[in-house]
Amino acid sequence: MNRFAELWRYLIGKANRIGPAISKLVVGGAVRPTDDAATNLRVYEVDNWVYSAITVIARSLAGVPLIVKDTDDELITEGEVVDLLARPNPEMDGYQLRLGTIIDMLATGRAYWSIEKEAGRYELYLLRPDKMLIRREKDGKLAGYRYEDGTFKKDYEINEIIHFLLFNPHDQNYGLSPIKPLENAIDLMHYVKRHHIRYFKKGGMPSGVIETDDSPTPDECKEISARFAELYSGDESFATAVIGGKGVYKPITPPIKDMMFTELRRAVREDILSVWPVPPFILGILDKASYANSHDGKAIFWEHCCQPFGQLMESAINLRLPAVLGGNISFVHNYADVDALHEDGLKEQQRLCGYVKSGIMTPNEARSELNMDDIEGGDELISTPSFSFSTGENDEAGKALFQISTLKADGSQPADRLTRHWKKFENRLGKNKGKFEKVMRGYFNGQLARILNNIDKISNGTRTALAQYVTKDTLDPDAADSIFDMLIEAKILKESTSPVVRQIIREEFAEVAADLGVDVAFDVTNPHVKEMIENGFNRIVGINDKSYESVKAIIKDGYERGASINEIKKDLTSTFSQFSKTRAKTIAQNEVGSYVNGGSLEAAKASGVVKTKQWVSARLSTARQTHIDVENAGPIPLDNVFDVAGYPADCPHDPGLPPEESIWCHCTVIYEV
């Protein structure tokens, strides 16, 4: 019996009935597997994390309907095939069959359905993977399958079995169990559990020795040991030991709390969950969960875990079942009701619908981006928007709905001048946001690398070296500077962002100058330009205050709960990976809007020909009513300021505007000569 099977025989307290794993051997045409499927199934039964990971995948995927389509990709909703999927045999419904199949496949690397005909009706049965053998011809070609259970044997033809298997690089007959890469991890946990069992059977008394100046005989040693155990183990655990004479008891193993079993069990758990893979929060492990990573984790769970296994099932079923049942049909999973797979798609549809309603895109342009067919009459812009808002009885409280007024004089009309101007601006804004977001994400990644490097320098790999940096209440600010140097971070941030900021302002300056038909050079030494760059830097450098506090909190928390240096570094990496993308995107949206509008304003002022300017509110359903009011107020002299909800502003994203009037703003300005 292999060591892995022997290990699990100990845990379940009984012998493995299957016997030793046998190397490939052809016996009467049957090819024996090189692994022990029964042992893998018992691992699933007794290891809580293996059980949880496999079961959550199986329950999720089995709950997705398996549907039938014809050659025209049309859904078949009735008939023998549909009935077969709903009730494959008298003892199981479709969900139970799929559930057992997925569990077998994820535990052993393989699963089997037998296709049988009873009373003129086809039935599907789930066969035990540890009882199935592959039959091969002498030339190696597949001959069929064999079911063996003790003395009972039954041979199946090729077209009578649907064989689900995970790829195995060393065995074309039997799939590779995902448990195989976990043997060492599970082996390690076996010894941890074994230690715990022995520890508590001894009443928590650590192993130790009794020293004495005498030289007792072997029989006296046995008697003393037995007597000591009788007095100070079991119900008398942790009682004070009293030894007469000159005997001295000395423990020789550390207490259980000093043996880092908690960290070890957590590491093994992470190994197990990485094999399938299942995000920890799916199983109720919430220590690192947040709304953001949980939202993304659900999509990852379905896209990278459930769906690939679903595709394997579809492939195996379509290889055999359509040929047996007759007819050109195919079986696929219907993921339409899995919200995690469609939430981003819904947001994309809402965005495109907003563009269509606002007269920015034609219906067919939007449908093309959604991979949908064109519709008749969909090549013209639908309407010109009028800027009024209403809140009906069915609206969310305080939510403004963008109302569209369709022009009827000559049918569908092209977008008005302001809308065309805004669309052009929005395209430039999107391009520059991508540039700036990339710079910010690069900065955050570099910042994390510097933090981790500084931790290695001060700790030398041991957590005890961090003790001098932690007080009872908070991390010593002076000490934290050796990990997160605010001055250096500010310097690097400015060096990273200044070039792209100057480029955005310069390009916008040139764009507006060209639109106005004037030849005016961009002057980077212009005090207004320098002030714009400095104001932008002062706004974004504050993000380091939040990062600094996060670093302090993570190090303090890790130290106090006894985390190792590597665990603290993992926590920091996880935190940075969560917020770096979100922060970079938010900063890019708000800062780039400021630079683009500021650059255009400087060009207008430098041109010498611009007389008036007009606010152009975003052609989006999210446009603020206050911003639409500014547009409706009409043009104002170039040197005047707009009145935005009582706040003066030279242009959108003006530094003087409060956050509620500037964050995520998509407005711009149009200039008149």
DRENVOSE-592245 format. One line per field, with one value per residue (C-alpha): x, y, z; residue in one letter. Coordinates in steps of 0.1 Angstrom, whole numbers, plus 5000, padded with zeros to 4 digits. Example, Ala and Ser with C-alpha at 12.3 -4.5 7.8 and 13.67 -1.06 7.14 Angstrom:
<atoms>
c1: [5123, 5137]
c2: [4955, 4989]
c3: [5078, 5071]
code: [a, s]
</atoms>
This chain:
<atoms>
c1: [5000, 5014, 5023, 4995, 4968, 4984, 4982, 4945, 4938, 4951, 4928, 4896, 4906, 4901, 4920, 4918, 4896, 4909, 4944, 4977, 4980, 4991, 5013, 4998, 4992, 4971, 4951, 4926, 4926, 4919, 4944, 4948, 4951, 4983, 4965, 4940, 4906, 4891, 4917, 4911, 4874, 4882, 4903, 4872, 4853, 4876, 4895, 4873, 4889, 4890, 4854, 4844, 4863, 4849, 4814, 4810, 4822, 4799, 4768, 4774, 4780, 4753, 4728, 4735, 4709, 4723, 4703, 4700, 4703, 4698, 4720, 4706, 4716, 4680, 4669, 4651, 4625, 4606, 4610, 4629, 4663, 4650, 4632, 4664, 4683, 4656, 4652, 4682, 4672, 4645, 4669, 4683, 4672, 4694, 4709, 4719, 4735, 4756, 4764, 4778, 4797, 4815, 4824, 4839, 4857, 4873, 4882, 4895, 4902, 4875, 4838, 4816, 4780, 4766, 4740, 4714, 4681, 4652, 4617, 4625, 4637, 4673, 4687, 4719, 4736, 4766, 4792, 4818, 4852, 4871, 4854, 4859, 4887, 4896, 4898, 4923, 4929, 4964, 4973, 4964, 4930, 4902, 4880, 4856, 4852, 4848, 4831, 4846, 4832, 4846, 4836, 4810, 4822, 4805, 4819, 4806, 4811, 4826, 4793, 4778, 4800, 4805, 4840, 4848, 4884, 4909, 4941, 4969, 5003, 5014, 4982, 4958, 4933, 4927, 4925, 4948, 4932, 4936, 4943, 4976, 4995, 4983, 4997, 5026, 5003, 4977, 5006, 5018, 4983, 4981, 5010, 4997, 4963, 4981, 5002, 4970, 4953, 4982, 4986, 4951, 4950, 4979, 4959, 4980, 5011, 5042, 5067, 5095, 5120, 5124, 5159, 5172, 5205, 5196, 5200, 5166, 5162, 5142, 5112, 5114, 5115, 5084, 5066, 5076, 5065, 5032, 5026, 5035, 5011, 4984, 4987, 4992, 4975, 4939, 4915, 4944, 4959, 4978, 4978, 5009, 5034, 5052, 5082, 5097, 5134, 5158, 5137, 5133, 5108, 5119, 5097, 5117, 5091, 5077, 5041, 5015, 5010, 5047, 5046, 5030, 5002, 4978, 5001, 5008, 4971, 4964, 4992, 4979, 4944, 4957, 4975, 4942, 4921, 4947, 4943, 4907, 4907, 4882, 4884, 4885, 4855, 4833, 4839, 4832, 4868, 4864, 4897, 4909, 4875, 4862, 4834, 4858, 4877, 4845, 4828, 4858, 4862, 4828, 4835, 4869, 4853, 4829, 4853, 4884, 4869, 4833, 4831, 4863, 4850, 4816, 4833, 4850, 4816, 4800, 4829, 4826, 4788, 4788, 4814, 4790, 4754, 4742, 4754, 4736, 4703, 4704, 4699, 4722, 4721, 4745, 4745, 4757, 4754, 4731, 4749, 4723, 4712, 4747, 4748, 4786, 4792, 4770, 4773, 4800, 4781, 4750, 4771, 4784, 4749, 4738, 4767, 4760, 4723, 4731, 4752, 4724, 4697, 4720, 4724, 4762, 4760, 4737, 4718, 4738, 4771, 4761, 4748, 4781, 4801, 4777, 4783, 4746, 4732, 4722, 4686, 4667, 4668, 4696, 4723, 4709, 4713, 4680, 4676, 4690, 4689, 4670, 4684, 4655, 4653, 4624, 4621, 4591, 4574, 4595, 4629, 4654, 4652, 4671, 4681, 4677, 4666, 4679, 4650, 4653, 4632, 4631, 4630, 4602, 4606, 4628, 4630, 4662, 4686, 4724, 4736, 4738, 4771, 4775, 4770, 4795, 4820, 4814, 4819, 4852, 4863, 4852, 4873, 4904, 4896, 4894, 4927, 4945, 4929, 4944, 4978, 4976, 4960, 4989, 5014, 4996, 4994, 5031, 5037, 5017, 5034, 5068, 5057, 5048, 5082, 5099, 5079, 5086, 5123, 5125, 5107, 5134, 5161, 5149, 5137, 5164, 5135, 5125, 5094, 5110, 5131, 5098, 5092, 5111, 5087, 5055, 5041, 5011, 4987, 5002, 5032, 5061, 5058, 5096, 5102, 5075, 5094, 5121, 5095, 5074, 5094, 5068, 5094, 5109, 5074, 5063, 5094, 5089, 5053, 5060, 5088, 5064, 5034, 5048, 5059, 5025, 5007, 5027, 5021, 4983, 4981, 5004, 4983, 4950, 4965, 4974, 4941, 4921, 4945, 4940, 4902, 4904, 4926, 4954, 4991, 5002, 5030, 5026, 5047, 5054, 5069, 5035, 5026, 4991, 5004, 5029, 5002, 4979, 5006, 5014, 4978, 4972, 5003, 4991, 4958, 4971, 5000, 4974, 4968, 5001, 4986, 4961, 4987, 5010, 4982, 4973, 5009, 5012, 4979, 4989, 5023, 5009, 4981, 5005, 5029, 5003, 4987, 5021, 5023, 5056, 5074, 5063, 5027, 5029, 5043, 5015, 4989, 5005, 5006, 4970, 4959, 4979, 4965, 4930, 4932, 4959, 4936, 4906, 4927, 4946, 4913, 4897, 4927, 4930, 4894, 4894, 4929, 4929, 4896, 4913, 4943, 4923, 4899, 4928, 4949, 4920, 4913, 4950, 4948, 4917, 4933, 4965, 4947, 4936, 4905, 4881, 4854, 4830, 4829, 4800, 4798, 4789, 4775, 4781, 4758, 4754, 4725, 4748, 4751, 4745, 4715, 4737, 4760, 4731, 4718, 4752, 4750, 4714, 4726, 4744, 4778, 4797, 4827, 4860, 4874, 4842, 4835, 4807, 4783, 4782, 4757, 4770, 4807, 4828, 4846, 4867, 4859, 4849, 4872, 4882, 4903, 4878, 4849, 4839, 4842, 4804, 4807, 4840, 4845, 4837, 4826, 4827, 4818, 4839, 4838, 4833, 4848, 4835, 4856]
c2: [5000, 5034, 5058, 5082, 5055, 5042, 5077, 5080, 5045, 5058, 5088, 5069, 5040, 5011, 4993, 5003, 4976, 4984, 4973, 4987, 5010, 4989, 5000, 4999, 4962, 4947, 4918, 4902, 4935, 4957, 4985, 4990, 5026, 5039, 5057, 5047, 5063, 5049, 5066, 5099, 5096, 5090, 5121, 5140, 5124, 5132, 5164, 5193, 5218, 5192, 5184, 5221, 5231, 5202, 5205, 5242, 5238, 5208, 5224, 5256, 5239, 5213, 5241, 5254, 5239, 5215, 5223, 5208, 5227, 5216, 5223, 5258, 5265, 5267, 5255, 5222, 5225, 5191, 5155, 5124, 5141, 5169, 5143, 5123, 5153, 5160, 5124, 5103, 5073, 5062, 5069, 5103, 5136, 5157, 5178, 5148, 5131, 5162, 5168, 5132, 5134, 5166, 5153, 5121, 5141, 5166, 5140, 5112, 5129, 5108, 5100, 5076, 5075, 5043, 5047, 5020, 5013, 5001, 4994, 5014, 5044, 5055, 5060, 5074, 5060, 5072, 5045, 5045, 5056, 5033, 5003, 5012, 4999, 5007, 4979, 4981, 4961, 4945, 4974, 4999, 5010, 5016, 4984, 4994, 4996, 4971, 4975, 4953, 4951, 4920, 4890, 4910, 4921, 4937, 4948, 4979, 4989, 5022, 5039, 5027, 5048, 5086, 5090, 5123, 5128, 5155, 5155, 5133, 5138, 5102, 5082, 5085, 5061, 5077, 5114, 5130, 5136, 5172, 5156, 5143, 5176, 5179, 5146, 5164, 5190, 5165, 5143, 5172, 5179, 5142, 5146, 5178, 5162, 5131, 5153, 5170, 5137, 5124, 5157, 5158, 5121, 5128, 5157, 5184, 5173, 5178, 5150, 5153, 5135, 5130, 5134, 5117, 5112, 5076, 5048, 5031, 4997, 4993, 4980, 5010, 5034, 5018, 5021, 5057, 5066, 5049, 5064, 5099, 5095, 5082, 5112, 5140, 5132, 5126, 5143, 5155, 5174, 5206, 5198, 5206, 5178, 5169, 5147, 5133, 5130, 5146, 5139, 5168, 5169, 5188, 5192, 5185, 5196, 5231, 5239, 5234, 5272, 5277, 5252, 5275, 5250, 5278, 5292, 5257, 5248, 5281, 5275, 5240, 5254, 5279, 5251, 5231, 5260, 5269, 5236, 5239, 5271, 5285, 5320, 5317, 5340, 5315, 5291, 5316, 5326, 5363, 5375, 5391, 5397, 5430, 5441, 5448, 5415, 5395, 5411, 5402, 5368, 5356, 5362, 5346, 5316, 5310, 5320, 5301, 5273, 5263, 5271, 5251, 5220, 5227, 5227, 5194, 5179, 5192, 5178, 5143, 5143, 5156, 5130, 5101, 5109, 5126, 5096, 5072, 5092, 5100, 5134, 5164, 5179, 5193, 5198, 5230, 5247, 5278, 5304, 5331, 5332, 5333, 5370, 5370, 5363, 5391, 5420, 5437, 5430, 5447, 5478, 5479, 5476, 5505, 5526, 5520, 5526, 5559, 5569, 5559, 5578, 5608, 5609, 5600, 5566, 5550, 5519, 5497, 5511, 5501, 5467, 5460, 5465, 5440, 5415, 5418, 5420, 5453, 5463, 5482, 5520, 5516, 5536, 5570, 5589, 5587, 5621, 5653, 5654, 5681, 5686, 5680, 5656, 5640, 5617, 5595, 5572, 5542, 5561, 5556, 5585, 5614, 5598, 5619, 5602, 5616, 5625, 5624, 5645, 5631, 5656, 5649, 5675, 5655, 5622, 5613, 5643, 5644, 5654, 5691, 5710, 5708, 5670, 5666, 5687, 5667, 5634, 5646, 5657, 5624, 5604, 5625, 5621, 5584, 5581, 5603, 5585, 5553, 5569, 5583, 5552, 5532, 5556, 5554, 5517, 5515, 5538, 5518, 5486, 5502, 5516, 5481, 5467, 5495, 5487, 5450, 5456, 5480, 5454, 5428, 5452, 5460, 5426, 5403, 5378, 5375, 5390, 5397, 5424, 5443, 5445, 5478, 5493, 5484, 5501, 5491, 5514, 5522, 5518, 5542, 5569, 5574, 5537, 5534, 5560, 5534, 5512, 5539, 5571, 5598, 5623, 5597, 5585, 5621, 5627, 5595, 5603, 5637, 5624, 5597, 5619, 5652, 5641, 5626, 5656, 5680, 5659, 5659, 5696, 5703, 5680, 5696, 5730, 5721, 5705, 5736, 5760, 5740, 5741, 5778, 5782, 5800, 5794, 5798, 5780, 5761, 5776, 5751, 5779, 5797, 5804, 5791, 5758, 5754, 5761, 5736, 5709, 5717, 5718, 5684, 5669, 5683, 5666, 5632, 5631, 5628, 5592, 5584, 5593, 5565, 5541, 5550, 5544, 5511, 5499, 5508, 5490, 5459, 5456, 5463, 5437, 5411, 5415, 5413, 5381, 5365, 5365, 5358, 5383, 5365, 5366, 5403, 5408, 5387, 5409, 5440, 5426, 5416, 5450, 5469, 5446, 5454, 5492, 5500, 5494, 5512, 5542, 5545, 5546, 5571, 5594, 5592, 5601, 5632, 5645, 5640, 5659, 5687, 5687, 5684, 5713, 5734, 5729, 5739, 5770, 5781, 5777, 5798, 5826, 5825, 5826, 5862, 5855, 5838, 5860, 5836, 5801, 5778, 5749, 5716, 5690, 5653, 5635, 5607, 5596, 5604, 5641, 5663, 5686, 5715, 5710, 5709, 5742, 5758, 5747, 5760, 5794, 5799, 5814, 5838, 5861, 5841, 5858, 5854, 5824, 5798, 5796, 5759, 5754, 5787, 5779, 5800, 5779, 5788, 5754, 5718, 5703, 5738, 5734, 5756, 5732, 5709, 5671, 5667, 5690, 5676, 5639, 5617, 5648, 5644, 5680, 5702, 5738, 5751, 5784, 5810, 5835]
c3: [5000, 4991, 5018, 5010, 5012, 5045, 5059, 5052, 5065, 5099, 5098, 5091, 5114, 5090, 5063, 5026, 5010, 4975, 4982, 4969, 4939, 4909, 4881, 4846, 4838, 4811, 4826, 4802, 4782, 4813, 4820, 4857, 4870, 4885, 4914, 4940, 4933, 4965, 4986, 4968, 4975, 5012, 5012, 5000, 5029, 5058, 5048, 5056, 5031, 5003, 5009, 5010, 4979, 4958, 4971, 4965, 4929, 4924, 4939, 4919, 4885, 4890, 4896, 4861, 4836, 4810, 4778, 4743, 4710, 4674, 4644, 4641, 4676, 4686, 4721, 4723, 4750, 4749, 4739, 4749, 4752, 4775, 4796, 4799, 4813, 4838, 4850, 4839, 4859, 4884, 4914, 4904, 4888, 4866, 4894, 4915, 4885, 4877, 4913, 4918, 4885, 4893, 4928, 4913, 4886, 4910, 4936, 4914, 4880, 4863, 4863, 4843, 4830, 4816, 4788, 4791, 4775, 4797, 4783, 4752, 4771, 4775, 4811, 4825, 4855, 4875, 4880, 4908, 4894, 4917, 4901, 4865, 4842, 4806, 4781, 4753, 4722, 4716, 4693, 4721, 4706, 4730, 4732, 4759, 4797, 4826, 4859, 4887, 4922, 4939, 4919, 4899, 4864, 4836, 4802, 4784, 4747, 4739, 4730, 4763, 4785, 4788, 4802, 4820, 4828, 4837, 4816, 4829, 4812, 4822, 4816, 4787, 4804, 4837, 4846, 4871, 4905, 4917, 4951, 4937, 4939, 4975, 4988, 5007, 5021, 5033, 5046, 5066, 5081, 5090, 5113, 5127, 5135, 5148, 5172, 5184, 5191, 5211, 5228, 5241, 5249, 5272, 5287, 5272, 5291, 5269, 5266, 5292, 5313, 5351, 5362, 5394, 5411, 5417, 5391, 5390, 5375, 5342, 5362, 5385, 5355, 5341, 5374, 5379, 5343, 5347, 5381, 5368, 5339, 5362, 5385, 5360, 5327, 5317, 5341, 5362, 5332, 5340, 5377, 5396, 5396, 5429, 5427, 5459, 5466, 5442, 5410, 5386, 5357, 5326, 5295, 5263, 5237, 5233, 5243, 5215, 5212, 5202, 5174, 5148, 5140, 5132, 5105, 5092, 5089, 5072, 5047, 5039, 5035, 5009, 4991, 4989, 4977, 4951, 4933, 4923, 4927, 4951, 4965, 5003, 5009, 4989, 5018, 5045, 5052, 5056, 5072, 5039, 5023, 5011, 4989, 4960, 4961, 4968, 4938, 4915, 4933, 4923, 4886, 4890, 4907, 4878, 4849, 4861, 4881, 4873, 4836, 4826, 4844, 4827, 4793, 4801, 4809, 4777, 4756, 4771, 4768, 4732, 4722, 4730, 4738, 4705, 4685, 4707, 4709, 4672, 4656, 4653, 4688, 4713, 4750, 4767, 4801, 4803, 4824, 4818, 4854, 4869, 4879, 4886, 4849, 4836, 4859, 4839, 4807, 4822, 4830, 4794, 4780, 4803, 4792, 4755, 4759, 4775, 4745, 4721, 4740, 4742, 4704, 4706, 4690, 4666, 4677, 4653, 4665, 4701, 4689, 4671, 4703, 4720, 4691, 4680, 4645, 4629, 4629, 4602, 4607, 4633, 4614, 4623, 4655, 4674, 4691, 4703, 4741, 4760, 4794, 4819, 4848, 4866, 4895, 4891, 4916, 4905, 4907, 4934, 4959, 4946, 4913, 4882, 4850, 4817, 4795, 4757, 4733, 4698, 4670, 4646, 4619, 4595, 4613, 4631, 4633, 4637, 4672, 4678, 4679, 4717, 4717, 4689, 4708, 4740, 4722, 4708, 4743, 4758, 4733, 4743, 4779, 4777, 4758, 4784, 4814, 4801, 4801, 4835, 4851, 4838, 4854, 4887, 4888, 4880, 4909, 4933, 4922, 4928, 4961, 4973, 4961, 4981, 5012, 5011, 5005, 5035, 5057, 5047, 5055, 5090, 5099, 5085, 5079, 5116, 5130, 5164, 5148, 5142, 5180, 5183, 5157, 5176, 5207, 5227, 5208, 5175, 5153, 5161, 5134, 5133, 5129, 5102, 5081, 5076, 5060, 5043, 5037, 5030, 5015, 4991, 4981, 4973, 4953, 4932, 4927, 4913, 4891, 4878, 4871, 4860, 4824, 4816, 4831, 4810, 4779, 4785, 4790, 4759, 4736, 4748, 4743, 4707, 4700, 4710, 4693, 4661, 4664, 4669, 4639, 4657, 4658, 4694, 4712, 4744, 4772, 4800, 4821, 4820, 4857, 4852, 4837, 4866, 4891, 4874, 4876, 4912, 4923, 4907, 4925, 4958, 4954, 4945, 4970, 4997, 4986, 5003, 5037, 5033, 5021, 5050, 5076, 5059, 5061, 5098, 5106, 5087, 5103, 5138, 5133, 5119, 5148, 5175, 5161, 5157, 5119, 5103, 5081, 5050, 5062, 5068, 5034, 5019, 5037, 5024, 4988, 4990, 5003, 4976, 4949, 4960, 4961, 4935, 4905, 4920, 4933, 4900, 4880, 4904, 4904, 4866, 4860, 4882, 4875, 4838, 4835, 4853, 4830, 4798, 4807, 4821, 4790, 4768, 4789, 4786, 4749, 4747, 4767, 4747, 4714, 4717, 4696, 4720, 4734, 4752, 4767, 4774, 4798, 4781, 4805, 4800, 4776, 4802, 4824, 4854, 4845, 4875, 4874, 4887, 4857, 4832, 4848, 4840, 4804, 4801, 4814, 4781, 4771, 4794, 4787, 4787, 4818, 4838, 4860, 4859, 4888, 4897, 4926, 4941, 4936, 4911, 4885, 4854, 4839, 4850, 4876, 4888, 4920, 4938, 4933, 4962, 4956, 4950, 4920, 4905, 4912, 4883, 4862, 4824, 4815, 4793, 4777, 4742, 4731, 4707, 4688]
code: [m, n, r, f, a, e, l, w, r, y, l, i, g, k, a, n, r, i, g, p, a, i, s, k, l, v, v, g, g, a, v, r, p, t, d, d, a, a, t, n, l, r, v, y, e, v, d, n, w, v, y, s, a, i, t, v, i, a, r, s, l, a, g, v, p, l, i, v, k, d, t, d, d, e, l, i, t, e, g, e, v, v, d, l, l, a, r, p, n, p, e, m, d, g, y, q, l, r, l, g, t, i, i, d, m, l, a, t, g, r, a, y, w, s, i, e, k, e, a, g, r, y, e, l, y, l, l, r, p, d, k, m, l, i, r, r, e, k, d, g, k, l, a, g, y, r, y, e, d, g, t, f, k, k, d, y, e, i, n, e, i, i, h, f, l, l, f, n, p, h, d, q, n, y, g, l, s, p, i, k, p, l, e, n, a, i, d, l, m, h, y, v, k, r, h, h, i, r, y, f, k, k, g, g, m, p, s, g, v, i, e, t, d, d, s, p, t, p, d, e, c, k, e, i, s, a, r, f, a, e, l, y, s, g, d, e, s, f, a, t, a, v, i, g, g, k, g, v, y, k, p, i, t, p, p, i, k, d, m, m, f, t, e, l, r, r, a, v, r, e, d, i, l, s, v, w, p, v, p, p, f, i, l, g, i, l, d, k, a, s, y, a, n, s, h, d, g, k, a, i, f, w, e, h, c, c, q, p, f, g, q, l, m, e, s, a, i, n, l, r, l, p, a, v, l, g, g, n, i, s, f, v, h, n, y, a, d, v, d, a, l, h, e, d, g, l, k, e, q, q, r, l, c, g, y, v, k, s, g, i, m, t, p, n, e, a, r, s, e, l, n, m, d, d, i, e, g, g, d, e, l, i, s, t, p, s, f, s, f, s, t, g, e, n, d, e, a, g, k, a, l, f, q, i, s, t, l, k, a, d, g, s, q, p, a, d, r, l, t, r, h, w, k, k, f, e, n, r, l, g, k, n, k, g, k, f, e, k, v, m, r, g, y, f, n, g, q, l, a, r, i, l, n, n, i, d, k, i, s, n, g, t, r, t, a, l, a, q, y, v, t, k, d, t, l, d, p, d, a, a, d, s, i, f, d, m, l, i, e, a, k, i, l, k, e, s, t, s, p, v, v, r, q, i, i, r, e, e, f, a, e, v, a, a, d, l, g, v, d, v, a, f, d, v, t, n, p, h, v, k, e, m, i, e, n, g, f, n, r, i, v, g, i, n, d, k, s, y, e, s, v, k, a, i, i, k, d, g, y, e, r, g, a, s, i, n, e, i, k, k, d, l, t, s, t, f, s, q, f, s, k, t, r, a, k, t, i, a, q, n, e, v, g, s, y, v, n, g, g, s, l, e, a, a, k, a, s, g, v, v, k, t, k, q, w, v, s, a, r, l, s, t, a, r, q, t, h, i, d, v, e, n, a, g, p, i, p, l, d, n, v, f, d, v, a, g, y, p, a, d, c, p, h, d, p, g, l, p, p, e, e, s, i, w, c, h, c, t, v, i, y, e, v]
</atoms>
